[in-house]
Amino acid sequence: MRRSKSGMLAAMTAVALVAAAGCSSSGPDLPDSTGSGATSASGDYTATAREAVDAAYKGLYSAPPKGGPSAQKGKNIWVIPCSSALFGCSEPAAAIQEAAKVLDWKVTTADGKASPAGYTAAINQAVAAHADGIITIAIDCPPARAGLQAAKNARIPTVAVWAYDCDDPKAGGGASLYSATINSSGTPPQFGTRWGTLKADYAIAATGGRAKVLLITHPDFVVTQYEEAGYREELARCGGCQIVDTVDITGQDLGNPATTAQKVATALQKHPEANVVDAPDDTTMAEISQVITASQNSDLVVVAGEGYPSTVALIRKKVVTAAVGVPANWLGWEGADAMNRVLAGETTIPNQGASFQIIDADHGLPASDSQSWTPSVDYRAAFTANWTG
């Protein structure tokens, strides 16, 4: 079981957590529900995958639950994004600022600067400022352990958005240090696993049960470990599908786009039979987009990560086929809601509604390349009603 490498999580989020082959078609002609031609050890799995894709086109999210504590007003809350330079960190941080206006909180944002030293320094600043609460974004517990322990010692509650606590088995399995994590239609492990499952379903459906996948992974990142596990388990249900190669991209590689691109280009040259490239997140997708274009393989299905603006532009250019979108703004509102519940004395965070939506050229694509995809649920109004009602 691979463990989180300190200091590398932030690069993943631009996915995120945190935007080769040429022109994939604008949303491949997915096979019909009969899944003709596909095989599986337990029957034709293409139809099942297609059903999952059709459901995800509509969005798998739900409205936040009604009820909960009213706004815990007048609090001094510190927000620490993994890096202010990465969309997957900065967008939820901006969302918490929006929510804070409703909650009547004073919010201070401290940049984590994409490093363990930066995470710890920012948390320590919040502790020294006698914060009433600390919300981190895309900062797993292990690289921030010292700061989180200091906050716990000072009895300052901490909430994790888009991250994993120290007691997670893939993060080391130690003692929990976060007071709570958000609940996006499931626990963080369930969220990461489902992300991978949906991406595999898209690959199965798009290839009619004949996916030959070049799977790009991040061994350093906990969320990607869960994503990879979900992908592998789901693809194994398709008897005519296989992973032809796995390309491990470290956090250090992500800091050097040329290295990332070269690794993927080499794998594509080695495996001309590959008809699917799966990028774990939009940061990686942005770094390999020129490799995708240079390969001039119009039959390649390219699946990206969160559906951030960089990937929206690549879908419109027919470089990327689809993304399994993650609502970054909604995650920020969930973080504010989780902190409000913790401040009110709640110990369990209910399902806050956020989940995935598959977007491609024909489904859910924003009108502008400067936008992420937008869920249809008015989660802002729902949270506001709970806090002010």
ZAMARGU-4260 file (C-alpha; in steps of 0.2 Angstrom, whole numbers, plus 5000, padded with zeros to 4 digits):
<rodrens>
0) 5000/5000/5000 | 5008/5016/4994 | 5009/5031/5006 | 5006/5049/5004 | 5023/5058/5000
5) 5023/5074/5010 | 5023/5090/5000 | 5016/5083/4984 | 4997/5084/4986 | 4995/5101/4980
10) 5001/5099/4962 | 4987/5086/4960 | 4973/5098/4962 | 4974/5110/4948 | 4963/5097/4954
15) 4966/5097/4956 | 4967/5086/4970 | 4966/5103/4957 | 4968/5105/4918 | 4995/5057/4866
20) 4984/5059/4853 | 4976/5072/4843 | 4958/5075/4841 | 4947/5064/4850 | 4929/5065/4843
25) 4918/5077/4851 | 4911/5065/4863 | 4913/5048/4855 | 4898/5039/4848 | 4895/5028/4863
30) 4887/5011/4860 | 4869/5009/4863 | 4862/5000/4878 | 4863/4983/4870 | 4882/4985/4871
35) 4884/4974/4855 | 4901/4966/4852 | 4907/4968/4870 | 4912/4954/4881 | 4914/4951/4900
40) 4918/4937/4911 | 4901/4939/4919 | 4892/4944/4903 | 4891/4960/4893 | 4897/4974/4904
45) 4896/4988/4891 | 4877/4990/4894 | 4880/4992/4913 | 4894/5005/4910 | 4883/5014/4897
50) 4869/5016/4910 | 4882/5023/4923 | 4888/5035/4910 | 4870/5041/4906 | 4866/5044/4924
55) 4882/5053/4927 | 4879/5065/4912 | 4864/5071/4922 | 4874/5073/4938 | 4875/5062/4953
60) 4874/5076/4966 | 4859/5079/4977 | 4853/5095/4986 | 4862/5097/5003 | 4851/5091/5018
65) 4838/5102/5026 | 4841/5107/5044 | 4857/5108/5054 | 4864/5122/5065 | 4861/5140/5062
70) 4876/5151/5058 | 4889/5152/5072 | 4891/5170/5069 | 4906/5181/5073 | 4920/5168/5071
75) 4938/5170/5066 | 4941/5157/5053 | 4957/5154/5044 | 4957/5146/5027 | 4973/5137/5020
80) 4972/5132/5002 | 4986/5120/4997 | 4992/5134/4984 | 4984/5150/4979 | 4991/5147/4962
85) 4981/5131/4959 | 4962/5132/4954 | 4957/5116/4963 | 4964/5125/4979 | 4959/5143/4976
90) 4941/5140/4970 | 4935/5132/4986 | 4944/5145/4996 | 4935/5159/4986 | 4919/5149/4989
95) 4922/5149/5008 | 4924/5168/5007 | 4907/5168/4999 | 4899/5157/5012 | 4907/5167/5026
100) 4897/5182/5021 | 4881/5172/5026 | 4889/5165/5041 | 4895/5182/5047 | 4913/5176/5049
105) 4929/5185/5048 | 4940/5175/5036 | 4959/5175/5034 | 4967/5166/5020 | 4985/5160/5021
110) 4993/5152/5006 | 5000/5134/5009 | 5012/5137/4995 | 5012/5119/4990 | 5024/5112/5003
115) 5024/5104/5020 | 5033/5119/5027 | 5020/5131/5020 | 5006/5121/5027 | 5013/5120/5044
120) 5018/5139/5044 | 5000/5144/5039 | 4992/5133/5052 | 5004/5139/5065 | 4999/5157/5060
125) 4981/5153/5063 | 4985/5145/5080 | 4995/5160/5085 | 4980/5172/5079 | 4969/5161/5091
130) 4958/5156/5076 | 4941/5149/5080 | 4943/5137/5066 | 4954/5131/5052 | 4948/5125/5035
135) 4962/5117/5024 | 4960/5113/5006 | 4968/5099/4997 | 4980/5096/5011 | 4982/5078/5017
140) 4985/5076/5036 | 5003/5068/5035 | 5012/5083/5027 | 5003/5095/5039 | 5004/5084/5054
145) 5014/5096/5065 | 5003/5110/5062 | 4987/5100/5064 | 4994/5093/5080 | 4997/5111/5086
150) 4979/5116/5082 | 4972/5101/5091 | 4983/5105/5106 | 4976/5123/5106 | 4958/5115/5104
155) 4955/5124/5088 | 4944/5113/5076 | 4950/5109/5059 | 4941/5104/5044 | 4948/5096/5028
160) 4941/5100/5011 | 4947/5088/4997 | 4959/5079/5008 | 4962/5064/5019 | 4965/5062/5038
165) 4980/5054/5046 | 4970/5039/5051 | 4966/5034/5032 | 4975/5018/5028 | 4982/5025/5012
170) 4989/5040/5022 | 4998/5030/5035 | 4984/5024/5046 | 4989/5034/5061 | 4979/5044/5074
175) 4966/5056/5067 | 4970/5075/5068 | 4956/5083/5058 | 4940/5087/5068 | 4930/5083/5052
180) 4931/5081/5033 | 4918/5086/5021 | 4905/5073/5015 | 4903/5073/4996 | 4890/5059/4994
185) 4902/5048/5004 | 4918/5048/5014 | 4934/5054/5005 | 4939/5036/5001 | 4922/5033/4994
190) 4923/5049/4984 | 4940/5045/4977 | 4935/5027/4972 | 4919/5032/4964 | 4929/5045/4953
195) 4939/5031/4946 | 4924/5019/4944 | 4915/5032/4933 | 4931/5036/4922 | 4932/5017/4919
200) 4914/5016/4915 | 4916/5030/4902 | 4931/5021/4894 | 4921/5005/4893 | 4906/5013/4885
205) 4916/5024/4873 | 4926/5009/4866 | 4911/4996/4866 | 4919/4985/4879 | 4937/4985/4870
210) 4946/4998/4880 | 4965/4997/4879 | 4970/5009/4893 | 4985/5020/4896 | 4982/5023/4914
215) 4992/5038/4921 | 4993/5038/4940 | 5000/5048/4955 | 5008/5036/4968 | 5011/5051/4979
220) 4993/5056/4981 | 4980/5048/4992 | 4965/5053/4982 | 4973/5046/4966 | 4977/5030/4975
225) 4958/5028/4978 | 4954/5034/4960 | 4966/5021/4953 | 4959/5007/4964 | 4941/5011/4958
230) 4947/5012/4940 | 4955/4995/4940 | 4941/4986/4949 | 4928/4993/4937 | 4938/4990/4921
235) 4941/4972/4927 | 4923/4969/4925 | 4925/4971/4906 | 4932/4955/4899 | 4937/4964/4883
240) 4946/4978/4892 | 4964/4979/4899 | 4976/4992/4905 | 4991/4991/4893 | 5002/5001/4903
245) 5003/5012/4919 | 5013/5028/4919 | 5017/5034/4937 | 5019/5053/4938 | 5026/5059/4954
250) 5023/5076/4962 | 5041/5081/4957 | 5036/5076/4939 | 5021/5088/4940 | 5033/5102/4944
255) 5042/5098/4928 | 5029/5097/4914 | 5042/5091/4901 | 5046/5076/4912 | 5027/5072/4913
260) 5025/5074/4894 | 5040/5064/4890 | 5034/5049/4901 | 5017/5049/4893 | 5024/5051/4875
265) 5036/5036/4878 | 5021/5025/4884 | 5011/5030/4869 | 5025/5026/4857 | 5027/5009/4866
270) 5009/5005/4865 | 5001/5010/4848 | 4986/4998/4853 | 4981/5010/4867 | 4964/5018/4863
275) 4961/5026/4880 | 4972/5039/4889 | 4966/5042/4907 | 4973/5057/4916 | 4970/5057/4935
280) 4967/5076/4936 | 4967/5092/4925 | 4984/5097/4931 | 4991/5082/4922 | 4980/5084/4907
285) 4986/5101/4904 | 5004/5095/4905 | 5001/5081/4892 | 4989/5090/4880 | 5003/5094/4867
290) 5008/5075/4867 | 4990/5071/4864 | 4989/5083/4850 | 5006/5077/4842 | 5001/5059/4841
295) 4987/5063/4828 | 4977/5048/4834 | 4959/5053/4831 | 4952/5037/4838 | 4960/5040/4855
300) 4948/5043/4870 | 4955/5055/4882 | 4947/5056/4899 | 4953/5070/4911 | 4949/5075/4929
305) 4939/5088/4937 | 4932/5098/4922 | 4941/5115/4927 | 4943/5129/4914 | 4959/5122/4906
310) 4950/5105/4902 | 4934/5114/4896 | 4945/5123/4883 | 4953/5106/4878 | 4936/5097/4876
315) 4931/5111/4865 | 4947/5110/4855 | 4944/5091/4854 | 4960/5086/4862 | 4951/5079/4877
320) 4935/5068/4875 | 4927/5070/4892 | 4930/5074/4911 | 4922/5067/4926 | 4918/5084/4934
325) 4921/5089/4952 | 4912/5105/4958 | 4926/5114/4966 | 4915/5129/4972 | 4902/5117/4980
330) 4916/5109/4990 | 4921/5125/4998 | 4903/5128/5003 | 4903/5111/5011 | 4919/5115/5020
335) 4910/5130/5028 | 4895/5120/5032 | 4906/5106/5040 | 4915/5120/5051 | 4899/5127/5056
340) 4892/5110/5062 | 4909/5107/5071 | 4908/5124/5080 | 4890/5120/5085 | 4895/5104/5093
345) 4891/5091/5079 | 4902/5077/5077 | 4895/5069/5061 | 4894/5077/5045 | 4879/5072/5034
350) 4880/5070/5015 | 4882/5088/5009 | 4877/5083/4991 | 4891/5086/4980 | 4896/5073/4968
355) 4902/5070/4950 | 4895/5074/4933 | 4903/5068/4916 | 4905/5082/4904 | 4910/5081/4885
360) 4907/5091/4870 | 4888/5086/4870 | 4885/5086/4889 | 4887/5099/4902 | 4900/5110/4893
365) 4900/5128/4900 | 4898/5142/4887 | 4914/5149/4891 | 4932/5142/4893 | 4934/5153/4908
370) 4921/5143/4918 | 4920/5126/4926 | 4905/5116/4923 | 4890/5121/4934 | 4879/5109/4944
375) 4861/5112/4942 | 4857/5111/4961 | 4857/5128/4970 | 4868/5122/4984 | 4871/5140/4989
380) 4853/5144/4992 | 4851/5127/5002 | 4866/5130/5014 | 4860/5148/5016 | 4842/5143/5021
385) 4850/5131/5034 | 4861/5144/5042 | 4848/5158/5042 | 4832/5149/5043
</rodrens>
